[in-house]
Amino acid sequence: MQIFDKNKTVLGILGGGQLGRMFIQEAISLDMHIAVLDPDIHAPCSSIATTFVPGNFKDFDTVLNFGRSVDLLTIEIEQVNVDALVQLESEGVAVFPQPAVIKIIQDKALQKQFFIDNQIPTSVFICVEGKKEVEMLDSSWFPSFMKSRKDGYDGKGVQFLKSVNDIAMAFDTASIIEKAVDVKLEFSVIIASNGQGDIKAFPLVDMEFDEELNLVDLLSAPSKLSEEIQEEAIQISHKIIQSLGIRGILAIEFFLTHDGKVLVNEIAPRPHNSGHHTIEGNITSQFEQHFRAIMGWPLGDTRTLMPAVMVNLLGENGYSGIAKYEGIQDVLAISGVYLHLYGKKETRPNRKMGHATIIAGDSETAHRNAQLVKKYLRIIS
């Protein structure tokens, strides 16, 4: 597998959101030439990319032309034109993660079937083409989650169906129906492969969700799970990344059930919200690790430096427009608080505008200070 020379490589990113922005911030330290394609001229990457190209990363010709202008192409969002990536790969452009991997992961049905085919533990599911097929399901399929096969993320494209009485809320589009799992805890593993035989996982992080928004509210590291559960999850993560053959970073979301089963929920072939704390909390951040992996360089040390809590910073309800930040000075007065604002010009209710990582000598202090961040910092317009 090819190893890339920093001095001879133009690195392209499909997607100019906050993940790309934090990725570029790592690449800047090595003076890399970074080109970004995104439809939003005000995207978070627009002001810091070496080259910013306005354009739709879902359009075949746009992606093809952009990809031909770079030496190495990666993604910060799965919803890209895979056919164009396949064509670029056939023309000799290096694309990591590989198009075949992205194709599996961007379709939830293919992703779940991949788990089944490779004996990866996951929840029971079926595929449906729309609401009519949901109406034909018997009561044993409820409660369940309906997930659009494509284009769903950050809680979008997901509908909880508590009983047959909720079928009216079902999507009329190709989806999967997952039987609800008796979840005790949700957690995540970030793992990377550099294509040279080097695979490294970050320590587990525990996730707490906002049930209404279906978004991560906060995450904490290190995990409080038992060593046995953590070891099982790491082994499953290695099996997944090796079975996929992916080069790059992979985020794996897990369920731990009340009866002790470890189940894989979903995977993402890119840096992930559940790994943001690694910027301050670990020796190597997930963004640097992705950079190292796709370049074919040695992977960094993933060990934890200090206990960390990450809080997503969302736009306040009732506000839409030019973003204003209240309470920044109060938050920065708290020891161990690091703010990451994503450069999004406009806020709207529950839009991800940034995150805060809080590190401390112990998890209890980090959690306590995280609650102060949530109390003081407001994003309004």
N, C-alpha and C positions, 0 to 999 in steps of 0.2 A: 504493500500500500504506500502511496506517495507521501513524502514528508515535504512540507512547504517551507521555502526560504522567505523570511520576513521581508528581505530587501527586493524580492522579485514578485511579490504577491499583492494583487488587488483583491480584497475580500468584499464580496457583496452580501447584503442582507435583504431578504424579502420581508418587509414589515418595518415600520419606523416608530413603533410604540415604545412604551417604557422599558420593555425587556431589551430591545435593541439599543436604547439609550444607555442602559447600565452596561451592556456588552461593549459598546463603543468606549465608555469611560475606562474600562479595563484595557482595551486595545490601544488607546491613546498613550498609555504608559510605555508601550513598545513602538510608538510612532508608526502604527500601521495605517495604510491607505484603506479607508472604509467607504464603500459606496452603498447607498440605501435607496430602495424603491418603496414608495408608499403613496397612496392616493391623496393624502392630506398634506397640503403644503405647510401646514403648521404642526405637523407631527412632532412628537418629542425628540426624534432624531434629527430633525431638519436643521437645527442650529449647530450641531456638533459633528455631523458626518463630514468626511472629506469631500464627498460628492453626494448630493441629494437629488434624486430623480423622481419627480411627480409621476405617478402612474399606478395602474390597477394591477396588483399582484395576482389577481384571479384571471387576468386576460392572457391568452396564449401568446400572442405576438409581443405584447409588452414585456412579459417575463423572458421570452426567448431573446429579444434584443438586449435587454438588460443583462441577462446571463452571459451573452457573448462578449460583453465589455469587461468581464472580471475573470480572475483565475480560479477563484474558489467561491462557491455560493452556499449560503446557509439561510436559515429561516428563524423568525421570532414569533411566528404564528403558523398554525397548520393549514389554514384556509387559503392555500395557494394553488396555482394551476400546476398540477402534477404532470400532465401531459407535456407541458413545456419543459419541465425538469427532466423528464425521460429523454426528450429530444436533445437537450443540452448535454446530458450524460453521454449520449451516443456520439456527440460531436467532440467529446474529450474534455468538457468542462467538469471540474470536480464539484460534486453536489453532496454536501453532508449536513444533516442526515440524508441518506440515500432516498431517491424518489420512491422506491418500492416500500420502504419503511413508512414514509409519510402517507402513502396511499392506504396502508393498513390502518394507521392510527387516526386519520381524518374521517374514517367511516366506522362508527361505533359497532356496527354489526360485524365488520371484518375484524375489528380489534377484539371483540368478545370471542369470535370464532378462533382467532389466533391463540387466545388463552386456552380454549378447549383442546385445540389440536396439540398444544405443547404441555398439557397437564398442569396448567397454571390455575390454582384455586380461585374461583370467582363466583359471583351470584348467579342464580338460575335466570335465564332470559329466553325470550322468543322474539322473532322479527315480525313486524306488521307493516302493511302498506298504507294504513290510514285508520280513520275512526271506525269504519265499518267492521274491520277485523277486531278492533278492541271491543266493540259491542257484542261480538260472538264469544268472548272469553267467559269462562265460568267463574264463579266467585272465588275459587281457589287461587286465582291470579292476583287477588287483592288482599292487602294494600300493595301497590307497586309504583315504580317510577317509569314514566314514559320519557324516552330521550330521542330526540331527532338524530337520525343516523349521521347527518353532516351539519356543520356550521354551528354547533352548540358549544358554548364555553362560558365561564364565569356565571353559571346559573341560568344562562339563556338556553332555550331549547330543551328545558327539563320541566316536567309536570308531575306532581305527586297525585296519584289516584288512590285515595284512601279506601274506596269501595266502589261497587258497581254504580252507585249513585253519582259518582264523579266522572263518569264516562263522557258526559257532555263537554268536559274541559279537555278531552283528548285532542292531540294534534291530528290534522288530516293530511299527514305526510309520512313518508317512509321513516320508521322509527324502530326502536327496540323497547320491549317491555321487560323490566327487571323486577323480580319479586323483591319486595322490601326485606332488608336484612335487619336483624335485631342487633343494632350497632352499639357497642360499648364505647368505642373510641375510634376516631379516624386519625391516621398518621401517614407520613410520607417518607420515601427514600429517594434521594437524588444520586444517580450513578452515572458514570461516564466510561467510554471506551475510546482509545485513540487510534484504533485500527492497527496497532503494532503489538497487540497482545497485552497491553496495559489496561486494566479495568480497576476502578476505584469507586467506592461508595462513600457518601457522607453519612454520618451518624443520623439515626432516625429523629424526626421531629413530630411532636404531637400537634394536632390541629383542632381548633374550636371554630365551629361554623355559626354564622348568622342564619338561623333556620328559615327566616322569611325571605332573605335574599339569595340563599344557597351559595354564599360566598364565605371564604375564610375570614373570620373576625380577627383571630390572632393565632399565632403558633408559638410553640415553646421548645427550646432545645437546651440541654439534652432531654430525650424522651424519658418518661417515668415508667415505661413498660419494663417487664422482666427481661433479663438477659436471654432467656430462652426464646421469648417472642421476638426480640430484636434480631437474634441470630437467624431465626426462621425467615424473617422478612428480608434480611440481607441475602440469604441463600436464594430465595425466590427472585430477588432483584437481579442477581447474577445470572440466573437461568433465563430470565426475560431478555436481558441485553445480549446474551450470547445467542439465544434463539433468533432474535431479530437481526443480529449481525450489524447493528447500528454503529456508526462512527459519530461521536458527539455525546451530548448529555441527554439523559432520559429521566423524567420525573415519574414516579410511580406512587399513586394514591392507594392506600390500603384501608380496609375495614378490619377491626377486631371485634368479633361478636361476643355476646355475653357468655357463650359456652366455650370461648377460647379459640375459635377458628380465625385464622388469618386469611383474608380474601382480598384479591386485587380488585379495585374499583375501576380506575382508568389510568392511562399512561399518556405522557406528552413528550414529544421528541425535541425538547428545547428547555432553556432555563424556565423556571416555574416560580409562581408566587410563594410556594412553600419552601423555597431555597433562598429567599432574599436576605435572611438573617446571616447567611454565610459571609457577606461582605465584611461585617465587623466581627462575627462570632467564630469564624473558622480560619485556619491558616491560609487556605485557598478559597476564594469565592466560587460559587457555581458559574459565574460569568467568565472568570479566568479559566476555569476548568473546561468549559465548552470551547473556548478559544484554543486552549492547548490541544484538546481532543481533535478538533477538525483540522488543525494544522499538522497533526501527527507528532506532536511534541510530547515529552514525558509529562504525565499527569501530576498535579500538585498534591501536597499533603492535605488530607481532608479533616484532620483532627480538630476538635472543638477547642477554642481558646478560653472562652468564658460562657457561662450560661446566658442565653439570649431569648428575648421575646420579640416577635414582630407583630406590629399592628398595621392593618390596612387603613389608609386615610381616604375616606369617601366624602363626596360632596354631600352637604347637608340637605335634608328634605326641605322643599319649599324654595330652593334657590337654583336659578339657571341664569347663566351669563358669564361675564368676565370674572374669573376667580379672584377672590380675596381671602387671605389667610389670617385668622384671628388666633392669638395665643401662642405664637411662635416663640416669643421671648420667655414666656412662662415655661414652655416645654424645654427649651434649651438650657434653662436654669437647673434642670434635673440632671444629676450625674448619670453618665452612661447613655444618654439619648442621642441618637443619630437620625436626622431627618433626610429623607430622599423625596424630593418633590419632582414630579415627572415632566414639568414644563408644558402641561396642558393649559392652553389659554382660557378655555371655558369650562366651567363646572356645571353639573346638573345632578339631580338627586341620585345618590349612591354610585356615582361615577368614581372609578379608582383614580385618585389625583396624586397619590404618593404612598409612602409607607414610612414607618418609624421603627427602627431597631433599638431595643433597650438592652444593654448588657450590664451585668452586675456580678459580684462575687458569689451570689447564690441565687437560685431560681425564685425564691420567695420575694426577694428585693426587686428582681427584674419584673415579676408580675405586678407587684405593687406600683412600681413606677410606670408600667404600661397603662394601668388604669388611670393614672394622673394624666398621661398623654391623651387618652381618649376623652377625659373630662375637659381639658383645657383647649385643645386644638379644634377649631371649627373652620370649615371651608365653605364660604358663602359667596354671594355675588353683590 
